[in-house]
Amino acid sequence: MIKSERKSIFLDEKLQKEFELRGYVCLNILSEEEIQKLKDVYEVSGIETPDGFYSTSFNTNEELKQSLENAIQETIEKKTPEIFHSYQSLGACYLSKAPGLKGLMPFHQDWTVVDEDHFDSITIWVPLVDVDSKNGALQVIPGSHRFSNIIRSPFLHNPLSEIEAELAQDAIEVPLKAGQAIIFSQALMHASPPNLSAENRLAITYGLIHKEAQLLFYYKNELNLIEKYEVPIHFFREYNTQIGQKPTIGTCVKQFATKLERLSPEMYKKAKLQFQIKQNKAQRMKAIFKSSEHQDFFEKEGYLLLPLLNAEEIKDLHEFYTTLQVEDNNRFGFHVSMDGLSKEQNLKVREKIWSVILPKLDLYLENYKPFVASFVIKESNPKGVVPAHQDWSFVDKEEEGYCSITCWTALVDTFLDNGCMGVIKGSHKLMNNHRPSPSPQTPVPLSEHMFSIFPYLTTLEMKAGEVLLFDNRTFHASPPNTTEGIRLAAGVGVTQKDAQLVHFHLKPDGKKNTLQKYEVDEDFFINYNNALLAKMYDEGKSIQDYKLIEELPYTFEQFSSEELVQLIKESGNDFNIPMCEKLSVLFGYDMSGKKEEKQAEVIESEETTVEEKLPFYKVYTPLNIIRELKLRISGK
């Protein structure tokens, strides 16, 4: 990706940020009167619209071409001073797309015409009729103007030729009303389908660059060297009728060779992932914290630790918990009361936990609502590792800033030995996936990586009464409880007050490629726990008594463990040496990942000098820890 500073082009900072992130913005720009005037100019010009796509910039009648350009510029240049900083015009033209299949415009990027490390070249594209998928609305790949710095020219290979399938899958349509503009970077990957309507799709386009930018053109000569030309601002008004020829105006200022002319699928995937993370980080969460400091920290890191309950309130919840006699039915060591109690008991648990915890959360949160409550228990069990995971999606429109938060309140001191909570900082910004039930039937993005990312947990030791608030998208996990007592906590789920609660469930048809999205309320989580949803899925049964909003494809980004670990490191997470030292002692393994008492004895021998001892990070590597965790939990 290109990472240099560029000159701003938009006057409005919000538009500039949106353009920098996505590569385009949409604005209302023409009135009905202006639309009709421009349509009339085209009609009286006498141009016969050819089949397929046509640009009046290719017209050889220079007088006619200039008159059409003047009409567009007269209209558009009344608007541009209110939108852009000082700029230079590259020209304007009409674009037509006649009905029929010939009008398909495949994915492409416009030519490189400025130093894109420092400037953007801009197209203002305005349809004079409503456009959608039926008549050839533009399709774009958001953020793709920053995917590579490969030079684009009519003399060079199409840089997108190896990723056509990926582009077709990722494209989004930009429908517009007549007079609305899409203003986009000429480096943006864009396309348009054929016009399948009965009427011509007529649009205008206007190009511009920053006033300080030098207009450029690239030509590949007979020696396969690229010649870089500095050309005058009127260059393309003349060159459009000479495409395919060596430029006759301008000055060649440099010759160079390039090996990179095409974007590979691997490069595209990496660039797209970086854009998605950048987009996630730029997205603002709908405020829920009273303190802007708390809000900012939570949005950045995906969690927040705060004091909450006093000793009397902790004791009250403790005593109530003991009356429930919750059992660990799966004998794994970790369980929640919601999965082991009756509906009537769960209602009482919810009422009790809410009555104690919500009044205290009011100190920190505003405009919120609770939707679930449960006791969270980790029994003493050396195998009781909870691998890194994300929680269910609980609310609709996370992409618009809604989120669900678990408020995990420790009812005992929690520390490494009894399995304190751990988080991967910033991980709530790494993925855009829906998180459906049931488990373990549903494949999830972390299925293949839950152990490889475990060593990068930030473990959070807590005093009884403290609350850990974490975004349900945040990767979280915990080491085993090796003490004699239980690690007890009370969990409350909250979200913004105006959020719509939803539940995503894997369609029980065995194909594992479709989600069922239900509109739910807080009682849904009393009526349906994971154990019941898993049983229903295995029996091919769907959720009853709740509105099925839609069915949608179930897909998510595929990562290698190396890619995911790298992203986790870039988010500020380090290898957790104290936690992994504990696990190494607990599991007793050597560099091969196999337990070997003699090796341990040698390392601890008094006869071994300090110089001979290997540092922990060399003996107990992430790979060894991954092997041992898998062995201990899965037996494989």
C-alpha positions in Angstrom: 0.0 0.0 0.0 1.0 3.6 -0.6 1.7 5.3 2.7 3.1 8.8 1.7 1.5 12.1 2.7 -0.8 13.6 0.0 -2.1 17.1 -0.6 -5.7 17.5 0.5 -8.1 18.2 -2.4 -11.4 18.7 -0.6 -12.2 21.8 1.4 -14.4 19.8 3.8 -12.2 17.7 6.1 -15.0 15.1 6.5 -15.1 14.6 2.7 -11.4 14.5 2.6 -11.2 11.7 5.2 -14.0 9.8 3.5 -12.2 10.1 0.1 -8.9 9.1 1.6 -10.4 6.0 3.2 -12.8 4.8 0.5 -11.4 6.4 -2.7 -14.7 8.1 -3.5 -17.5 10.3 -2.1 -21.0 11.0 -3.4 -22.6 14.5 -3.5 -25.7 16.1 -4.9 -24.3 18.5 -7.4 -26.7 19.4 -10.3 -30.2 20.9 -10.2 -33.0 19.6 -12.4 -32.7 22.7 -14.5 -28.9 22.1 -15.0 -29.5 18.4 -15.8 -32.1 19.3 -18.5 -29.8 21.9 -20.0 -26.9 19.5 -20.3 -29.1 16.8 -21.8 -30.4 19.4 -24.4 -26.8 20.4 -25.4 -26.1 16.7 -26.1 -29.3 16.1 -28.0 -28.9 19.2 -30.3 -25.2 18.2 -31.0 -26.4 15.7 -33.5 -24.0 12.9 -32.2 -25.4 9.5 -33.0 -24.9 7.3 -29.9 -22.9 4.3 -31.0 -23.4 0.8 -29.6 -21.8 0.1 -26.2 -19.8 2.7 -24.4 -18.8 6.0 -26.0 -16.9 9.1 -24.8 -17.2 12.4 -26.7 -13.5 12.9 -25.9 -12.8 10.5 -28.8 -14.8 12.6 -31.3 -12.5 13.9 -34.1 -14.6 17.1 -34.7 -12.6 19.4 -32.5 -15.0 22.3 -32.7 -18.0 20.1 -31.6 -15.9 18.4 -28.9 -14.9 21.8 -27.5 -18.4 23.1 -27.5 -19.6 20.1 -25.5 -16.7 20.4 -23.1 -17.5 24.1 -22.6 -21.1 23.4 -21.7 -20.1 20.9 -19.0 -17.3 23.1 -17.6 -19.6 26.1 -17.5 -22.0 24.1 -15.3 -19.5 22.2 -13.2 -17.1 25.0 -12.5 -19.9 26.9 -10.7 -19.8 24.1 -8.1 -16.1 23.1 -7.8 -14.8 26.2 -5.9 -17.2 25.2 -3.1 -15.8 21.6 -3.0 -12.1 21.7 -3.8 -8.9 23.5 -3.0 -7.1 25.2 -5.8 -7.1 22.8 -8.8 -6.4 22.4 -12.5 -9.0 21.1 -14.9 -8.1 18.1 -17.1 -11.2 18.5 -19.3 -14.7 17.3 -19.5 -16.9 15.1 -21.8 -20.2 13.3 -22.2 -20.3 9.5 -21.6 -23.0 7.4 -23.2 -23.9 3.8 -22.8 -26.4 2.5 -25.3 -28.8 -0.3 -24.5 -27.3 -3.7 -25.1 -24.6 -6.1 -23.9 -21.8 -4.3 -25.7 -21.7 -1.6 -23.0 -19.9 -3.8 -20.4 -16.9 -1.9 -18.9 -14.6 -4.3 -17.1 -12.7 -3.5 -13.9 -9.9 -1.0 -14.5 -8.1 1.9 -13.1 -7.6 5.1 -15.0 -4.1 6.1 -16.1 -1.5 7.4 -13.6 -1.3 11.1 -14.4 0.3 12.5 -11.2 2.8 11.6 -8.6 0.5 9.4 -6.5 2.8 9.5 -3.5 1.8 13.1 -3.1 -1.3 13.9 -5.1 -4.6 12.4 -6.3 -6.2 12.8 -9.7 -9.9 13.1 -9.5 -12.9 12.3 -11.7 -16.3 13.9 -11.1 -18.9 11.5 -12.7 -22.5 12.7 -12.9 -25.3 10.7 -14.5 -28.0 12.7 -16.2 -30.5 9.9 -15.6 -31.0 7.7 -12.6 -28.5 4.8 -12.6 -28.6 1.4 -11.0 -27.7 -2.2 -11.9 -30.2 -2.2 -14.8 -28.6 0.6 -16.8 -24.9 0.5 -15.8 -24.3 2.2 -12.5 -20.6 2.3 -11.5 -19.2 -0.6 -9.4 -16.2 0.1 -7.2 -13.8 -1.6 -4.8 -13.7 0.7 -1.8 -10.2 1.6 -0.7 -8.6 0.2 -3.8 -7.0 3.5 -4.8 -4.4 2.7 -2.1 -4.0 -1.0 -2.9 -0.8 -0.6 -5.0 1.5 1.9 -6.6 1.7 0.1 -10.0 2.0 2.6 -12.8 -1.0 2.6 -15.2 -0.7 3.5 -18.9 -2.2 2.4 -22.2 1.2 1.0 -23.0 1.4 -1.3 -20.0 -0.3 -4.5 -18.9 -3.7 -4.2 -17.2 -2.6 -4.4 -13.5 -5.9 -6.1 -12.6 -5.8 -8.9 -15.1 -4.9 -11.6 -12.5 -7.6 -10.7 -10.0 -10.7 -10.3 -12.1 -12.6 -13.0 -10.2 -11.8 -11.4 -6.8 -12.9 -8.0 -8.1 -16.2 -9.3 -9.3 -16.9 -10.9 -5.9 -15.9 -7.8 -3.9 -17.5 -5.1 -6.1 -20.2 -2.8 -4.6 -22.7 -0.9 -6.8 -23.1 2.9 -6.4 -26.6 3.7 -7.6 -27.2 7.4 -8.1 -30.1 9.8 -8.9 -29.7 12.1 -11.9 -27.5 15.0 -10.9 -25.8 13.2 -8.0 -22.0 12.9 -8.4 -19.6 10.2 -7.5 -16.2 11.9 -7.1 -13.5 9.3 -7.2 -9.7 8.8 -7.4 -8.6 7.8 -10.9 -6.6 5.0 -9.1 -9.9 3.5 -7.8 -10.7 0.1 -9.2 -14.1 0.6 -11.0 -16.3 -1.0 -13.6 -19.9 -0.8 -14.9 -22.2 -3.5 -16.3 -24.0 -3.3 -19.6 -27.1 -1.1 -20.0 -30.0 -3.5 -19.9 -32.7 -0.8 -20.0 -34.4 0.6 -23.1 -32.9 4.1 -22.8 -29.4 5.5 -23.3 -27.4 6.0 -20.0 -26.0 9.5 -20.4 -23.5 11.0 -18.0 -20.9 13.7 -17.8 -17.4 13.5 -16.5 -14.9 16.2 -15.4 -11.3 15.6 -14.4 -9.1 17.6 -12.1 -5.8 17.6 -10.2 -4.3 19.7 -7.4 -2.9 23.0 -8.6 0.6 22.1 -7.4 0.6 18.7 -9.2 2.6 18.1 -12.4 0.6 16.3 -15.1 2.4 13.1 -16.1 2.2 10.4 -18.8 4.0 7.1 -19.0 5.1 5.4 -22.3 6.8 2.0 -22.7 9.4 2.2 -25.5 10.9 -0.5 -27.7 13.5 -1.3 -25.1 10.8 -2.1 -22.6 11.8 0.9 -20.5 9.2 3.2 -19.2 9.5 6.8 -20.2 8.1 9.3 -17.8 6.8 12.5 -19.4 5.9 15.8 -17.9 3.1 17.1 -20.0 1.0 20.3 -20.2 -2.4 20.5 -18.6 -4.2 20.4 -22.0 -2.4 17.2 -22.9 -5.3 14.8 -22.7 -7.6 17.1 -24.7 -5.3 16.4 -27.6 -4.0 12.9 -26.9 -7.3 11.1 -26.6 -7.5 11.0 -30.4 -3.9 9.7 -30.6 -4.0 6.8 -28.1 -1.4 4.2 -28.9 1.2 6.6 -30.2 4.3 8.0 -28.5 3.5 11.4 -27.1 4.6 14.3 -29.3 4.2 17.0 -26.6 5.8 17.1 -23.2 9.3 16.3 -21.9 10.7 12.9 -21.1 12.3 13.4 -17.7 13.1 9.8 -16.7 13.5 6.3 -18.1 13.3 3.2 -15.9 12.5 -0.5 -15.8 9.8 -2.0 -13.7 9.1 -5.7 -12.9 5.8 -5.2 -11.2 3.0 -4.6 -13.7 0.2 -6.7 -12.3 -1.4 -7.1 -8.9 -1.3 -10.7 -7.8 -4.2 -12.3 -5.8 -2.0 -12.5 -2.7 -1.1 -8.8 -3.0 -4.7 -7.9 -3.5 -5.8 -9.9 -0.5 -3.2 -8.3 1.7 -4.1 -4.8 0.5 -7.8 -5.4 0.9 -7.3 -6.7 4.5 -5.3 -3.6 5.4 -8.1 -1.4 4.0 -10.7 -3.3 6.1 -8.6 -2.8 9.2 -8.1 0.9 8.4 -11.9 1.2 7.8 -12.7 -0.4 11.1 -10.3 1.8 13.0 -11.8 4.9 11.3 -15.3 3.8 12.2 -16.7 5.6 15.3 -18.7 3.6 17.8 -22.0 5.1 18.9 -21.2 6.6 22.3 -22.1 4.6 25.4 -19.6 5.8 28.0 -20.2 9.0 29.9 -16.4 9.7 30.0 -14.8 10.6 26.6 -11.6 9.2 28.0 -13.3 5.8 28.7 -15.0 5.9 25.3 -11.7 6.6 23.4 -9.8 3.9 25.2 -12.5 1.3 24.7 -12.8 2.1 21.0 -9.1 1.8 20.5 -8.3 -1.2 22.6 -11.6 -3.1 22.6 -11.8 -3.4 26.5 -11.8 -1.3 29.6 -11.1 -2.2 33.3 -13.0 -0.2 36.0 -13.9 -0.5 39.7 -17.5 -1.4 40.3 -18.8 -3.4 43.3 -18.1 -3.0 47.0 -17.6 -5.8 49.5 -21.2 -6.0 50.5 -22.4 -6.3 46.9 -19.8 -8.9 46.1 -21.0 -10.9 49.2 -24.6 -10.6 48.1 -24.0 -12.1 44.7 -21.7 -14.8 46.2 -24.4 -15.9 48.6 -27.0 -15.9 45.8 -24.8 -18.0 43.6 -24.3 -20.7 46.3 -28.1 -21.2 46.5 -28.2 -22.2 42.8 -25.9 -25.2 43.1 -24.7 -24.8 39.5 -22.9 -27.9 38.2 -20.1 -28.2 35.6 -21.9 -30.8 33.5 -19.3 -30.9 30.8 -16.4 -31.3 33.3 -14.2 -29.1 31.2 -13.7 -26.5 34.0 -15.3 -23.5 32.4 -19.1 -23.0 32.3 -21.8 -20.4 32.6 -24.9 -20.7 34.8 -27.2 -19.9 31.8 -26.3 -23.3 30.3 -26.9 -25.3 33.4 -30.1 -23.9 34.9 -33.8 -23.9 34.1 -35.5 -20.9 32.4 -37.1 -20.0 35.7 -33.8 -20.1 37.5 -32.1 -18.0 34.7 -34.8 -15.4 35.0 -34.1 -15.1 38.7 -30.3 -14.9 38.0 -30.9 -12.2 35.5 -33.1 -10.2 37.9 -30.6 -10.6 40.7 -27.4 -9.7 38.8 -29.1 -6.8 37.1 -30.4 -5.4 40.4 -26.9 -5.3 41.8 -24.7 -4.4 38.8 -26.8 -2.1 36.7 -27.1 0.7 39.2 -23.3 0.7 39.5 -22.9 0.6 35.7 -25.0 3.8 35.6 -21.9 5.6 37.0 -20.0 4.9 33.7 -22.6 4.3 31.0 -25.5 6.2 29.4 -28.2 5.6 26.9 -27.7 1.8 27.2 -29.8 -1.2 27.9 -29.0 -4.7 29.3 -30.0 -7.9 27.4 -28.4 -10.8 29.3 -26.9 -11.9 32.6 -25.2 -15.0 33.9 -22.6 -16.3 36.4 -19.3 -17.3 34.8 -17.4 -20.0 36.5 -14.0 -21.5 36.1 -13.4 -24.6 38.2 -10.0 -26.0 39.2 -8.9 -27.9 36.2 -5.4 -28.0 34.6 -6.9 -28.7 31.2 -9.4 -25.8 31.5 -7.9 -23.5 28.9 -10.5 -21.3 27.2 -9.0 -20.7 23.7 -9.2 -17.3 22.0 -12.6 -16.6 20.6 -15.2 -14.0 19.9 -18.7 -13.9 21.4 -21.9 -14.0 19.4 -23.2 -11.1 17.4 -26.0 -9.6 19.6 -26.9 -6.4 17.8 -27.7 -5.3 14.3 -25.6 -2.8 12.2 -22.3 -3.1 13.9 -20.9 -1.5 10.7 -22.8 1.7 11.7 -21.3 1.9 15.2 -23.6 -0.3 17.3 -21.8 -2.8 19.5 -22.5 -5.3 22.3 -20.4 -5.2 25.4 -19.9 -7.8 28.1 -19.4 -6.4 31.5 -17.5 -9.1 33.3 -17.4 -8.5 37.0 -14.9 -10.4 39.1 -16.5 -11.8 42.4 -13.1 -13.1 43.6 -9.6 -11.8 42.9 -8.5 -13.2 39.6 -4.9 -13.8 38.6 -2.8 -16.0 36.4 -3.1 -19.1 38.6 -6.9 -19.1 38.8 -7.4 -18.3 35.1 -7.8 -14.5 34.8 -9.3 -13.0 31.7 -7.0 -12.2 28.8 -7.7 -10.1 25.7 -6.0 -9.4 22.4 -5.9 -5.6 22.3 -7.4 -4.0 19.2 -8.7 -7.3 17.8 -12.3 -6.0 17.6 -11.0 -4.0 14.6 -9.5 -6.9 12.7 -12.6 -8.6 11.3 -16.0 -7.8 10.0 -17.6 -11.2 10.4 -21.0 -12.2 11.8 -20.6 -14.4 14.8 -23.4 -17.0 14.8 -24.6 -19.9 17.0 -24.2 -22.8 17.6 -20.8 -24.0 18.8 -19.0 -26.1 18.0 -21.0 -26.8 14.8 -20.3 -23.3 13.3 -17.0 -22.7 11.6 -15.5 -19.4 12.7 -12.5 -17.3 11.6 -10.5 -18.2 14.7 -11.1 -22.0 14.5 -7.7 -22.7 13.0 -5.9 -20.0 15.0 -7.2 -20.0 18.6 -4.0 -21.6 19.9 -1.5 -19.8 17.7 -2.8 -16.4 19.0 -3.1 -17.5 22.6 0.4 -16.6 23.6 -0.3 -13.0 22.7 -3.0 -12.5 25.3 -2.8 -9.5 27.6 -3.8 -11.1 30.9 -5.8 -8.8 33.2 -5.4 -9.6 36.9 -8.4 -8.1 38.7 -9.5 -7.4 42.3 -12.9 -8.7 43.4 -15.5 -6.0 42.4 -13.6 -4.8 39.4 -15.4 -5.0 36.0 -13.9 -5.8 32.6 -15.9 -4.3 29.8 -15.1 -5.8 26.4 -16.5 -5.6 22.9 -17.9 -8.9 21.9 -15.8 -8.8 18.8 -12.6 -8.7 20.9 -10.6 -11.9 20.9 -10.5 -13.1 24.5 -9.4 -16.2 26.4 -8.1 -17.5 29.7 -5.5 -19.9 31.0 -6.5 -22.8 33.3 -7.5 -22.5 37.0 -4.9 -24.4 38.9 -5.9 -23.3 42.4 -8.3 -25.1 44.7 -11.1 -22.5 44.6 -13.4 -21.4 41.7 -12.9 -18.3 39.7 -16.4 -16.7 39.9 -17.6 -13.7 37.9 -21.0 -12.2 37.0 -21.5 -11.2 33.3 -23.9 -8.7 32.0 -24.4 -7.9 28.3 -25.3 -4.3 27.3 -25.7 -2.3 24.1 -26.8 1.1 23.0 -30.4 1.9 24.0 -31.6 2.2 20.4 -29.8 -0.9 19.1 -31.8 -3.7 17.6 -31.1 -7.1 19.2 -30.5 -9.8 16.7 -29.3 -13.4 16.6 -27.4 -15.1 13.7 -27.9 -18.9 13.5 -26.3 -21.3 11.1 -29.0 -22.7 8.9 -29.6 -26.3 10.0 -29.3 -27.8 6.5 -25.8 -29.2 7.0 -24.2 -27.0 4.3 -22.8 -24.4 6.7 -22.9 -21.6 4.2 -26.1 -19.7 5.1 -27.0 -17.7 8.2 -30.5 -17.1 9.5 -30.9 -13.6 11.0 -33.6 -13.3 13.7 -35.0 -10.2 15.4 -34.9 -11.1 19.1 -35.4 -9.6 22.6 -33.7 -10.1 25.9 -35.9 -13.1 26.7 -34.4 -14.9 23.7 -31.3 -15.7 25.6 -33.4 -17.2 28.4 -35.3 -19.4 25.9 -32.3 -20.4 23.8 -28.8 -21.2 25.2 -26.0 -22.7 23.1 -26.6 -26.2 24.3 -30.2 -26.1 23.0 -29.3 -24.4 19.8 -26.6 -27.0 19.1 -29.1 -29.8 19.7 -31.7 -28.1 17.4 -29.1 -27.7 14.7 -28.1 -31.4 14.9 -31.8 -32.3 14.6 -32.3 -29.9 11.6 -34.7 -27.7 13.6 -35.0 -23.9 13.3 -35.6 -21.2 15.9 -39.3 -20.7 16.7 -41.4 -17.8 17.9 -39.0 -15.1 16.6 -39.1 -13.2 13.4 -36.7 -14.4 10.7 -35.5 -11.2 9.1 -33.4 -12.7 6.3 -31.1 -15.4 5.2 -27.6 -14.4 4.0 -24.5 -16.1 2.8 -22.0 -17.1 5.6 -18.5 -16.1 4.6 -15.5 -14.7 6.4 -12.0 -13.6 5.6 -9.5 -16.5 5.6 -6.2 -15.9 7.4 -3.1 -17.9 7.8 -1.8 -18.1 11.4 1.2 -16.0 10.4 -1.0 -13.3 8.9 -3.2 -13.1 12.0 -0.3 -13.1 14.4 1.3 -10.3 12.4 -1.9 -8.2 12.6 -2.1 -8.9 16.3 1.5 -7.7 16.8 0.8 -4.6 14.8 -2.1 -3.8 17.1 0.3 -3.6 20.0 0.2 -7.1 21.5 3.4 -8.8 22.7 4.3 -12.4 23.5 3.1 -13.0 27.1 6.2 -14.4 28.7 4.8 -14.7 32.3 1.7 -16.6 31.2 3.7 -18.9 28.9 6.2 -19.5 31.6 3.4 -20.7 33.8 2.0 -23.0 31.1 5.5 -24.4 30.4 5.9 -25.4 34.0 2.4 -26.7 34.2 2.8 -28.8 31.0 6.5 -29.6 31.4 7.5 -29.7 27.7 10.8 -29.3 25.9 11.6 -27.7 22.5 10.0 -30.5 20.6 6.7 -29.9 22.4 7.0 -33.2 24.2 7.2 -33.6 28.0 10.8 -34.6 29.0 11.7 -34.6 32.7 15.4 -35.0 32.1 15.6 -31.9 30.0 13.8 -30.0 32.7 16.3 -31.3 35.3 19.2 -30.3 33.2 18.0 -26.8 32.8 17.4 -26.4 36.5 20.7 -28.2 37.5 23.0 -26.1 39.7 25.9 -27.4 37.6 24.5 -25.6 34.5 26.1 -22.2 34.2 24.0 -19.0 33.4 25.7 -18.9 30.0 24.6 -22.4 29.2 20.9 -21.8 30.1 18.7 -20.9 27.2 16.4 -18.0 27.7 12.7 -18.8 28.1 11.7 -17.3 24.8 14.1 -19.6 22.9 13.0 -22.8 24.7 9.3 -22.2 25.1 8.5 -20.7 21.7 5.0 -19.9 20.5 5.1 -23.0 18.4 5.8 -25.3 21.3 3.1 -23.7 23.4 0.6 -24.1 20.5 1.5 -27.8 20.2 1.1 -28.4 23.9 -2.2 -26.5 24.2 -3.6 -28.5 21.3 -2.4 -31.8 22.8 -3.8 -31.0 26.2 -7.2 -29.9 25.0 -7.8 -31.9 21.9 -5.6 -34.9 22.5 -4.2 -34.5 18.9 
